[in-house]
Amino acid sequence: MEPWRRTVYICLFGAFLASTGISQLAPILPIYLHELGMESSKDIAVWSGWAMGITHVVVALSAPFWGKLADRKGRKIILLRAGFGMMICNILIGFVTSPIQLVGVRLLQGLVSGYFSGSITLVATETPEKHTGWALGLLASANLAGALLGPLIGGYLAGIFGIRSTFFITAALLCVSTLMTLFFIHENFTPQPTVEKQGFSELRHKLDSFEQLVIISVSSFIYAVAFMSLQPIITVYVRDIVPPATEHLALLAGLVFSATGFAQMMSSSFLGRLIDRVGPRKVLIIALLYVGLLHIPQAYVTNVWQLGLLRFLLGLGLGGLLPALNTYISSHTPKQYSGQVFSYNQSMQFFGYFLGSIGGASLMAWFGFTFLFWATGILFMLNALWVFLRIRS
């Protein structure tokens, strides 16, 4: 097997486990907080929000630091740091005895996380350019699969082995992934310990495509805001469109939620290959328009199956966005600065996830779901127009 392919497949495995390690906490967190001594549902909800949200915020703040370090010391060492750090954090979560300790470890988890972003940089720089879209598409699918299956895996393992044991099992798998990274990934990029740290103003003079890369990073932010504005409140929308006293509401909402993610997984690899053939700009513009248009009819569905179908079709388009964005960055960034540029892009994305989850719920509360679907769709379409007008290649 060619070394770059081996690197891709190992990064796929590691990205899946890292994403699983972060997301597995979601379904068992309230139960775990109860085991830690919390009785009030209100307190459990508040601490759950802090425990889940703090990780994303810290990832967004710390990503630029790790990106600069990757450009000076190499990308493989960033993967090793992330894998080992995630392993330690999962072990620590299994030993916490209070909610504040849990939030503290989740904060640390956000600080040391970054296997996926490190993998994007490593895969983008090690993969031949004609295969970059395919490789990044697969990587996005693996990360998404971990996010989707993590809650299911976490709930299943907790039911069989107990909640604390779940974190130890995940830690063991992360250890395997880290060892595979250590022994089987070979990095051709030569670390440059003396490379100058670049801020935005310095990068403006170093990067010929600086303005276009800023547009791409803002597009990543818009993608994350729009995506997360609806994800946390889909269950509320499902409850509004099903008949009163419908049984298995949670299951129906889960199916609608998962339809988008599974469609993304299905389309990412195919659209990644398409990106390699026609270029990331065309795929990005078409995907943004397609996703924008697909949001609008969701405001007028009359049953959950219509919504599920539209969310599935939506996911087919979403599967091309991140691979197109990342491929554009890879093809327009000198390798000595790719770690920094990718990390800035990831920071924008994670801030978008955080703000989208808050803003979407607020817009829905003020103006209703119809306005939210229209606003989200128009935002994607305006983004497509912006990319069309300002990015030429």
Secondary structure, 3 states (H helix, E strand, C coil): CCHHHHHHHHHHHHHHHHHHHHHCHHHHHHHHHHHCCCCCHHHHHHHHHHHHHHHHHHHHHHHHHHHHHHHHHCCHHHHHHHHHHHHHHHHHHCCCCCHHHHHHHHHHHHHHCCHHHHHHHHHHHHCCHHHHHHHHHHHHHHHHHHHHHHHHHHHHHHHHHCHHHHHHHHHHHHHHHHHHHHHHCCCCCCCCCCCCCCCHHHHHHHCCCHHHHHHHHHHHHHHHHHHHHHHHHHHHHHHHHCCCCCCCHHHHHHHHHHHHHHHHHHHHHHHHHHHHHHCHHHHHHHHHHHHHHHHHHHHHCCCHHHHHHHHHHHHHHHCCHHHHHHHHHHHCCCHHHHHHHHHHHHHHHHHHHHHHHHHHHHHHHHHCHHHHHHHHHHHHHHHHHHHHHHCCC
